[in-house]
Amino acid sequence: MHTMWKGSISFGLVNIPVKLHSATESKDIKLRQLHKECQNPIKYEKVCPVCDREVEKEEIVSAFEYTKNKFVMLEKEEMESIKEEKTDKSVEIIDFVKLEEIDPIYFDRSYYLSPNEGGSKAYSLLREALNESGKIGLAKIMIRSKEQLAVVRIYKNTLVMETIHYPDEVRDVEEVPSVPEADQVAKKELDTAKLLIDQLTTEFKPEKYTDDYRTALLELIEKKKAGEDIATAKETPTKPDNVTDLMSALEASLEKTSKEKSTKTKTTKKKTTKKKPAKAN
């Protein structure tokens, strides 16, 4: 399993060397967009609408738009200095809480934690302490230039770190439109709904749930491959830069040179054929 981060978990004076691994992966089928006429992938370019040209990476700077078309530009060095101040390779557990006190709306991404060299004993200690206490650790960590709030808990004998949203990142539920204030349900309807829930209640077995759309799409792709209903991208032709402008310039230059040469020839001819003045007797 790929290690994406190395550091430590700390709580009190205990320090546990750990490695971080992504606990989940996207199974989305990534589709490319082709030009229907020639079956070549579409290219996306970063273009400045004012300069009307593609912008190179080194020409791009970061900025915050605080109001429409008004920006605060941020230099790379300024952002790096803040990042360096916060980039402490540690998961610092600041509190211990009960898992049920955190609503699932706060949870974001999951990562497995494994002990790094020399960390097995301390890893086992934290795992057993969490298990015995029934608590989870609430921590802070820097991931990809962002300070994250996270929880450390146990999942099938392995420590798991799950990033969670800060309170100001969760939108106010009061802003949700058209939510009825009072219950408008008849008792008979409620009893029937509860009976239906009871009939559909089962033990959660994640392996029985599958992505039917993804399965059907993969089957369609394989069927098309087998029937050779495929598109092959053509080799991108090499074009000289600004070939039209260059040809126009060359033709204009040739025409100008021809005119100048023609004018010069006529002038020389006139001077040659000009009558000499008659000599005096």
ABEGO torsion letter per residue (X at the ends): XBBABBBBBBBEABBBBBBBBBABBBABBBBBBBBAAAGBBBBBBBBBAAAGBBBBAAABBBBBBABBGBBBBBBAAAAAAAAAAABBBBBBBABBBBAAABBAAABBBBBBBBBBBGAAAAAAAAAAAAAAAGBBBBBBBBBGGBBBBBBBBBBGGBBBBBBBBBAAABBBAAABBGBBABBABBAAAAAAAAAAAAAABBBBBAAABBBAAAAAAAAAAAAAAAAGBBBBBBBBBBBBBGAAAAAAAAAAAAAAAAAAAAAAAAAAAAAAABBBBBBBX
